[in-house]
């Protein structure tokens, strides 16, 4: 009888230990997320180019105000511990808006007395594709069906931007059009993610991330890309 009780005690301790290890070791270490939202606080674009006319330099300037635009985002990551994970997010941003152009035309008669023409051009498109490696830290949370994490890492952002171009059809007549410029920016990202798990395999979540990077375009240097990104979507665990 004593032996039987001893065996039962040992079995109980083993089962309790196994259960405790199962509770402390996270299951479904690989996670995938997909989100749709908006990028806000996009910086204003101020770009310019020049041309030579009548022995003087004329200029073309493009001003496009920042603002919100559509954002899509996906992230794949893997936990290497209970709290620590590594992930890579890919985001796409698109905004189409009107811009203002200012063309300074040198005078054929009076030196240093240009004619300034202001034009409005619609359909200036801005596209950004961002790649964001991240170190993720899962914050301890008392509710089992919630995951809260913070993250940070470098960012690489590819920018494609429409700017205003000017063509002189006659010495004093200017025709405006648009041309596409592109460049690659390096910067960083930081943010947080909150997930409401609906099962052990999937849930829904909310993402807030700030991306800041700087790129040089042919017609503008030090162009800021990124901004505050807010999105929501689905969460999957494997």
C-alpha positions as CSV (number, residue, x, y, z in Angstrom):
1,X,0.0,0.0,0.0
2,X,2.8,2.4,0.9
3,X,4.5,1.6,-2.4
4,X,1.4,2.3,-4.3
5,X,0.9,5.7,-2.6
6,X,4.6,6.5,-3.3
7,X,4.2,5.7,-7.0
8,X,1.1,7.8,-7.2
9,X,2.9,10.7,-5.6
10,X,5.8,10.4,-8.0
11,X,3.4,10.3,-11.0
12,X,1.6,13.3,-9.7
13,X,4.8,15.3,-9.3
14,X,5.8,14.4,-12.8
15,X,2.5,15.4,-14.3
16,X,2.5,18.6,-12.4
17,X,6.0,19.4,-13.5
18,X,5.0,18.6,-17.1
19,X,2.0,20.9,-16.9
20,X,4.0,23.7,-15.4
21,X,6.6,23.4,-18.1
22,X,3.8,23.5,-20.7
23,X,2.4,26.6,-19.2
24,X,5.8,28.4,-19.1
25,X,7.0,27.3,-22.5
26,X,5.1,29.2,-25.2
27,X,3.3,27.1,-27.9
28,X,3.0,28.2,-31.5
29,X,6.3,30.0,-31.6
30,X,5.9,31.2,-35.2
31,X,3.5,34.0,-35.8
32,X,2.1,35.8,-39.0
33,X,0.2,39.0,-39.1
34,X,-1.6,40.9,-41.8
35,X,-3.0,44.5,-41.4
36,X,-4.8,47.2,-43.3
37,X,-4.8,50.8,-42.1
38,X,-3.4,54.3,-42.8
39,X,-0.1,56.1,-42.7
40,X,-0.5,59.6,-41.2
41,X,1.8,62.5,-40.5
42,X,3.5,61.9,-43.9
43,X,6.1,64.8,-44.3
44,X,5.5,67.5,-47.0
45,X,7.5,67.2,-50.2
46,X,9.5,70.2,-51.3
47,X,11.5,69.4,-54.5
48,X,13.1,71.5,-57.2
49,X,15.0,71.4,-60.4
50,X,16.6,74.0,-62.7
51,X,17.2,74.8,-66.3
52,X,19.2,77.3,-68.3
53,X,17.5,80.0,-70.3
54,X,18.8,83.4,-71.7
55,X,22.0,82.8,-69.8
56,X,20.2,82.6,-66.5
57,X,19.0,79.8,-64.3
58,X,15.2,79.0,-64.2
59,X,13.7,76.8,-61.5
60,X,10.8,74.4,-61.1
61,X,9.5,73.7,-57.6
62,X,7.1,71.0,-56.5
63,X,5.2,71.3,-53.2
64,X,3.0,68.4,-52.1
65,X,1.5,68.5,-48.6
66,X,1.7,65.4,-46.4
67,X,-1.3,63.6,-45.1
68,X,-2.8,60.2,-44.7
69,X,-2.9,57.3,-47.2
70,X,-3.6,53.6,-47.5
71,X,-1.3,51.2,-45.7
72,X,-1.1,47.5,-46.0
73,X,1.3,45.5,-43.8
74,X,2.4,41.9,-43.1
75,X,4.8,40.6,-40.4
76,X,6.4,37.2,-39.9
77,X,8.2,36.3,-36.7
78,X,9.5,33.6,-34.4
79,X,9.8,33.4,-30.7
80,X,13.1,32.3,-29.4
81,X,12.0,32.5,-25.8
82,X,9.0,33.3,-23.7
83,X,9.3,37.0,-24.1
84,X,11.8,37.5,-27.0
85,X,11.2,37.2,-30.7
86,X,12.6,38.3,-34.0
87,X,10.4,39.4,-36.9
88,X,10.4,41.1,-40.3
89,X,7.5,43.4,-41.4
90,X,6.8,44.6,-44.9
91,X,4.6,47.6,-45.5
92,X,3.2,49.3,-48.5
93,X,1.9,52.9,-48.6
94,X,0.2,54.8,-51.4
95,X,-1.1,58.4,-51.5
96,X,-2.3,60.4,-54.5
97,X,-3.0,64.1,-54.1
98,X,-2.7,67.4,-55.9
99,X,0.5,69.4,-55.7
100,X,1.5,73.0,-56.4
101,X,4.2,74.0,-58.8
102,X,6.2,77.2,-59.1
103,X,8.1,77.9,-62.3
104,X,10.5,80.8,-62.4
105,X,11.2,81.9,-66.0
106,X,14.2,84.2,-66.7
107,X,13.3,87.4,-68.6
108,X,14.7,87.8,-72.1
109,X,15.0,91.6,-71.6
110,X,15.7,92.4,-67.9
111,X,18.4,90.5,-66.0
112,X,17.4,88.9,-62.6
113,X,13.7,89.7,-63.2
114,X,12.1,86.3,-63.7
115,X,8.4,85.7,-64.3
116,X,7.0,83.3,-61.7
117,X,4.2,81.0,-62.8
118,X,2.1,79.0,-60.3
119,X,0.4,75.8,-61.4
120,X,-1.8,73.2,-59.8
121,X,-1.1,69.6,-60.8
122,X,-3.4,66.7,-59.7
123,X,-2.6,63.1,-59.4
124,X,0.9,63.3,-57.9
125,X,1.5,59.8,-56.6
126,X,3.7,58.8,-53.7
127,X,4.5,55.1,-53.0
128,X,6.6,53.7,-50.2
129,X,7.6,50.1,-49.7
130,X,9.2,49.5,-46.3
131,X,11.2,46.5,-44.9
132,X,11.4,46.5,-41.1
133,X,13.5,43.9,-39.2
134,X,12.4,44.0,-35.6
135,X,13.4,42.7,-32.1
136,X,10.1,42.0,-30.4
137,X,9.5,41.9,-26.6
138,X,6.3,40.4,-25.3
139,X,5.1,42.3,-22.2
140,X,3.8,40.1,-19.3
141,X,0.0,40.2,-19.3
142,X,-2.3,38.8,-16.7
143,X,-5.0,37.8,-19.2
144,X,-4.2,34.6,-21.1
145,X,-6.1,35.6,-24.3
146,X,-4.2,38.8,-24.8
147,X,-0.7,39.4,-26.3
148,X,1.0,42.8,-25.9
149,X,4.4,43.4,-27.5
150,X,6.7,46.3,-28.2
151,X,9.3,46.3,-30.9
152,X,12.1,48.3,-32.6
153,X,14.6,47.9,-35.4
154,X,16.1,49.4,-38.6
155,X,14.0,50.2,-41.7
156,X,14.7,50.3,-45.4
157,X,12.1,52.3,-47.4
158,X,11.9,52.5,-51.2
159,X,10.2,55.7,-52.3
160,X,8.6,56.5,-55.7
161,X,7.4,60.1,-56.0
162,X,5.8,62.0,-58.9
163,X,7.2,65.6,-59.2
164,X,6.4,68.4,-61.5
165,X,8.5,68.9,-64.6
166,X,8.5,71.9,-66.9
167,X,9.0,72.0,-70.7
168,X,9.5,75.3,-72.6
169,X,7.4,75.1,-75.7
170,X,8.4,78.8,-76.6
171,X,10.9,81.0,-74.8
172,X,8.1,82.4,-72.6
173,X,5.6,79.5,-72.6
174,X,5.9,76.7,-70.2
175,X,4.2,73.3,-70.3
176,X,4.0,71.3,-67.1
177,X,4.0,67.5,-66.8
178,X,4.9,64.9,-64.2
179,X,7.9,62.6,-63.9
180,X,8.7,59.8,-61.5
181,X,11.7,59.9,-59.2
182,X,12.8,57.2,-56.8
183,X,15.3,56.5,-54.1
184,X,16.1,54.3,-51.1
185,X,16.0,55.5,-47.5
186,X,17.6,54.0,-44.4
187,X,16.1,54.7,-40.9
188,X,14.4,52.9,-38.1
189,X,11.0,51.8,-36.7
190,X,9.5,51.5,-33.2
191,X,6.0,50.5,-32.1
192,X,3.6,48.3,-30.3
193,X,1.1,45.5,-31.1
194,X,-1.9,44.4,-29.1
195,X,-3.6,41.1,-30.0
196,X,-6.9,39.6,-28.8
197,X,-6.6,35.8,-29.2
198,X,-9.8,34.1,-30.2
199,X,-8.2,30.7,-30.1
200,X,-4.8,29.1,-29.7
201,X,-4.2,29.6,-33.4
202,X,-5.6,33.0,-34.4
203,X,-6.9,36.3,-33.3
204,X,-7.3,40.0,-34.1
205,X,-5.0,42.8,-33.3
206,X,-4.0,46.5,-33.5
207,X,-0.7,47.9,-34.6
208,X,0.9,51.3,-34.0
209,X,4.3,51.9,-35.5
210,X,6.4,55.0,-36.3
211,X,8.9,54.9,-39.2
212,X,11.5,57.6,-39.9
213,X,13.9,57.5,-42.7
214,X,15.6,60.0,-45.1
215,X,16.1,59.6,-48.9
216,X,17.8,61.7,-51.6
217,X,15.8,62.2,-54.8
218,X,17.3,63.7,-58.0
219,X,15.3,66.9,-57.4
220,X,15.4,67.0,-53.5
221,X,17.7,65.9,-50.8
222,X,16.8,64.9,-47.3
223,X,13.3,63.8,-48.1
224,X,11.6,62.3,-45.0
225,X,9.6,59.1,-45.6
226,X,7.5,57.0,-43.3
227,X,5.5,58.5,-40.4
228,X,2.9,57.2,-38.0
229,X,1.4,54.0,-39.2
230,X,-1.9,52.7,-37.6
231,X,-3.5,49.4,-38.7
232,X,-5.6,46.5,-37.6
233,X,-5.9,42.9,-38.9
234,X,-5.6,39.2,-38.3
235,X,-3.1,37.3,-36.2
236,X,-2.0,33.6,-36.8
237,X,0.2,31.3,-34.8
238,X,1.8,28.1,-35.9
